[in-house]
Amino acid sequence: MNFALDDDQRQLRETARAFLSAHAGSAEVRTAMTTERGFDEKLWQRIGGELGWPAVIVPEEHGGLGLGQVELMVLMEAMGGALLCAPFFSTVGLGANALVTGGTPAQQAEWLPGIAAGTTTATLAHAESDGRWGADGIQALARPDGTHVVLTGRKSFVVDGHTADLLLIAARLPGTSEADGIRTFLVPADTPGVERRVLATMDQTRRLAEIELRDVRIPAAAALGGSEQGWPLLATILHLATVALAAEQVGGAERCLDLAVAYAGERVQFGRPIGSFQAIKHKCADMLMRVEAARSATYFAACCAAERNAELPVAASLAKAYCSDTYFQCAADSLQIHGGVGFTWEYDVHLYFKRAKSSESLLGDGAYHRELVARHLSI
């Protein structure tokens, strides 16, 4: 595998960084995260209409760019560095990945054009209130009723679940357990019986929601990929989403390093910048090593995702485990270098610290993914 970006991918990265620097800076993030929806709708329209980023992995026959997981990783890394408030990860990393990976031709034709155009948002409702991310955590029921299915249960920690137009809801057939009987259903958010509310979380830059399913009646044909597609399909979708989230964590960790270095060059103690002190130099050097190692792990995982090879489950979990630890440690170190002002509202480092903690838990923390790696390797 060649882990170096090609010319087109580097151009995409530079374009994304330039746009986000100009239109999604600190002031814009602080404004967006206080709104009811959690993002600037006009900025999202520009991202979808002018830049076409939601179309990155959508096939060309559905109005997309027909690119792949590496290009998605490039965008997610840039967005993580900018702390972008937008339904991109939920719509593309979760929704579009699910439809492209396992949707039937009819399902793809119905939903992907809107996602590619930026007019339709989507998300995956997988976890529940106990916070388990494996198959055993899915307890919502999908009860067959003739040509329909009735969904009951409650989903939690749903990224942008309060605003998404399309909900991909994981549920299980009655009488099943573990990985047996799991299905993922495409449910328009305005379906009768769907109730949504925003959860109070530490990270204001990424909204999570709780979704109540009160006898939600949908056609049986709404099962993603057909009625026989179960946990293996959902597991693949989660692997792809995990890689995308790891890339975002790399961008955030690198930004924490940049903030620390900039502050260390400005803050003067004992007549000289604190960046000249050996302890600060060592801390920044350690942060750089962690960021570069995390980037390498994520690039490898993205290549595995692009090829859909057998190494994807292990590569995705390794990337998420290392990137979760790296992001949180870099955010904590950057906070320490800033000193007492780091957690004040005037400085951005506390926003990255909160995002680092929230994304550490999302889709499973480092301990969870290290356990998955051990299981895959039969350790």
N, C-alpha and C positions, 0 to 999 in steps of 0.2 A: 504494500500500500504506500502511496505517496501522500504524506500528511501536509505538504505545502499547498497553499491556496493557489489556484491558477489566476490568470490575469483578470478574468471576468469576476471571479469571487472576490479578489482584492478590490476591484472597482466597486462592487456592491457594498463591501465593508466601508470603504471611504465615503461613499455616497450616504450610507445610513448614518455614519458618525457625524458627517457635516450637517445633514438635515436635523438630526436630533439635537445637536449642539445649538442650532439656530432657532428651533421651534419647540423643543421639549427640555429646556434648561431647568434650573432650580426653581425659578419663579413659576414657570408653567406647571411643574410637578406639584408644588405646594398649593396652587390654585385648584388643579384638577382633583387632588385627593380629598378636598373638602366638599366637592359637589355630591349631589344625590346619587348619580350614576357612577361616580368614581373616576371618570375620565372626561376629556374634552371632546365632545362629539364632532366639532368642526375639524379638529386635528385628526380624528379617526377617519373622517371623510376624505381628507387629503391623503392620508396614508393608503386608503383603499382606492380612491379615484385617480390620484396623480401618480403615486409611487407604485401601486400595484403589489405591495408586500403581502397582503392576505392571499394572493394568487400564487405564491412562490412554489408550493408543492402540488397545486391543482393541475391536472392534465390539461393540455391545450384544447382538447375537444370540449372541455367544460368552461372555457374562457380563462384558463390559468396560464402561468408561465412555463409549466412543465419542467421545473427544476427539481431539486432533490433535498435530501436531509442535510447535506453539507451547507447549502445555501441558507436553509432554515437556521442552522447553527450560527452562521455568520450574522444573520439578523438578530437572533436572540442574544448573542454576545453584545452587540451594539446597544440593544434595548436595555440589557441588564446594567450596562455602564451608565446609561442615562436615567435609570430608574423610571422608565416610561410607564405612565398610567394609561393603559389602553387594553382592550380585550383581545390582544393579539395571541398571547400564549393559549388562552382558552379556546379561541376560534380556530387557530391554525395548529398549534401544538397538540391540542386535544381533539377538537371537532373535525377539522379537515384531515388530520392524520387517520382518524377512525374511518371516515368515509372513503378516503383513497385506498386504505388498506383492506377494508372489508365490506364496503357498501356494494349493494347490487347495482347493475347499470341504471335501473329506474331510480334508486335512491341517490346515486351520484348525479344523475341528470336533474333531479328535483332540487338538490341543496347546494351542490358545489358551485354553480354559476353565481349564486348570490354571495357565497363566501368569497369567491375570487374577486367580485366587484366591490367588496367591503360593505354591502348593504344587508348582509345576513351575518349575525354572530351566533356562535355555538359554544357548547361546553360539555364536559363529561361529568356526570353525577355518579360517582363510584363509591367513595367512602361513606361511612355512617358515623353516628355519634361516638362510637368507641374508638375511632381513629385508626382502625386496622385497614391496611392497604392491600392485603392478600385476598384470595378468593373466599376465605372463611369469614371475612368482614362483611360480605354482601348478604344481607338478611331481608331486604325488600322483596316482596313476593310478586310473581307474575302468574296470575291464575287464568288458565285457558277458559274461554267462554265462547264456544262455537268458533266463528271466524274472527273473534276478537280476543284480546288479552286485557285483564283488569289488573292494574298496578296498585299496590298498597305498600306503605312504608314511609320512611323518612331518610333523606340523604343530607349529609352535612359536608362542610368544607368544600363546597362547590365553587370553583373559581369563576367569578363573574356570573354566578347563577341567577342573580337578581335581575340581570338585564339581557341575558342571552335569548335569542329568538328560537333556537333549537337546543333541546336538552337530550343528550344521549345518556339514558338511565340504565344502569346495571341492576338486574334483579335476578331472582332464581325461581325455578318452578317449585310448586309445593312438594314437600316430602324429600327434597334433595339436600345435600350438604357438601361442604368443601368445594371442589372445582366442578362437581357434577351439576347439571341443570341450570347453569348460568347463561343468561342472554342479555344482550344490550339492545335497548329499544330507542327508536327515534321518536321523540315526543315534542311537538310544537309547544312552546311555552304557554300559549293561550288555551291549551286543552282544558276542558272543565275538570276540576278536581285537583289541579296543580296549584299549590300555594307556595309562595316564596317570601323569604325575609332575609335581610342582611344580618350577618353575624358581627358582633362587636369583637374586633381583633386588635392586636398590637400594631400590626402593619397597616397603616392607612393607605398605602400606595397600591395595595392589591386587595380587592374586595372578595370576601368569601360569603357564601349564602347557604341557607338551609332550605331544603325543598321538601314539602309535605305532599305525599301522594295519597289522595283520598278517593279510592275507587276510580282511578283514571282509566277510562276505557279507550283502547286504541286498536286498530286492525292488527291481526297477527302478522301481516306482511310488513309491519313496522320494525320487526326484529332486524337488527343490522346484519347484512349478509345472508339473510334467510333464517329459517327456524332452527337449523341444525348448528349454526355457528355459536360456540360457547366461550369457555374460559380461554382456550388457546388464542383466539382472536383478540379478546380483551387484553390478555397478557402482552401480546405483540404491540398493541396500541399504547399500553402503559410503558413498555420499553422505549418506544419512539418518543413519547412525551417526556420521559425521564432524561433522555439525551438532550432534548431541547431545553429543559429546565437547568440541566448542568451547564449548558452553554451560557445561559443567562447568569448563573452564579459566577462563572469565570469573569464575565464583564463587570459584575458588581465588585468582585474581589479586586480586580485591577484598578477600578475607580477608587476603592478604599486606599490602595497603595499610592495612587496619584495624589489624593487629598492629603495623605500623611506626609509625603515628600514635599509638597508645596507648603504645608504649614511649618514643617521643620526648617525650611529655608527662610521663613518669615519671622518666626518666634525667636526672640533674643533673650538669653539669660546669661548672666555673668559676662556681659559684654560681647557675646558672639551668638550666632544662630544655633539652636539646639541640634540642627542637623549635622553639626561638626563634632558632636559628642559620639564617642565610640558606641555607647549603648544604643543610641538612636540609629546609627548606621547599621548595626547588627540586626536590629529589629526590622528595618526596611529591607535589608538583604534577605532575611528569612521570608518576608512577605513576598518578595519577588520570586524566590525559589518555589514557594507554594503555588503562586499564580501560574508560573510556566509549567509546572508539573500538572496542574489541574487542566490547563489548556491542552497539553499533550494527551491526557486521558480522554478529554472530550472530543478532540479531533479523531482519535482512534475509534471512539464509540460512534461518532457521526459517520465515519467510513463504513463501519459494520452495519449501521442503520441504512445507509444508501444501498449497500449490497444485499441487505436482508440475509446475512450469513449466520451460521450457527453460533458465532461468538457474540452476537448481539446481546443476549440476556446477561452474560457475565460482564461484557464491556459497558453496558448501560449502568449496571449496578455499581461497578468499580468507579465509573465517572461520577455518579451521583454521591456515593459515599465520600470520595475524596473532595469533590467540589463543595459539598455541604460543610465539611470540616474546614476547608480552606477559606470559604467565604466568611464564615463566622469568626474564624481566628483572625483573618485580615481586618475585619470590621472592628473586632475587639482591640487589636493592636493599634489600628488607626485612632481609635477612641482614646487609648492610653497616650499616644503621642500628642494628641490635641490637649490632653489634660482635662481640667474641669469644664472648659468651654465646649468640649466635644459633644456633650449631651444637652447643650442649650439649643434653643430653637433656631438661633441665628446660623448655626453651622449644619451642613448637610450630612455629616458623618453619622448622626444618630438615626437618620432615615435609612441609611444603608445597613446599619446595625439591626434595625427592626426587620428589614426585608431579608437580611441574612438568616435571622432566626426563623422567620415564617417559611422561607423557602427550604430551610433545613428539614422541616417537618413535612412539607408538602410532598406527596408521592413516596413518603418513607424516608426516615432519617438515616444517618450513616450506619448505625448499628443494624437496622433492618436490612439494608442492602448488603452489608458484609455477611449477614446470615444467609441471604440469598446466594451470594457467591459461594459460600461454603457448601450449600446444598447442591449447587450446580456442579461443584468439583468433588462432591461426595466426601467432604472432609468431616 
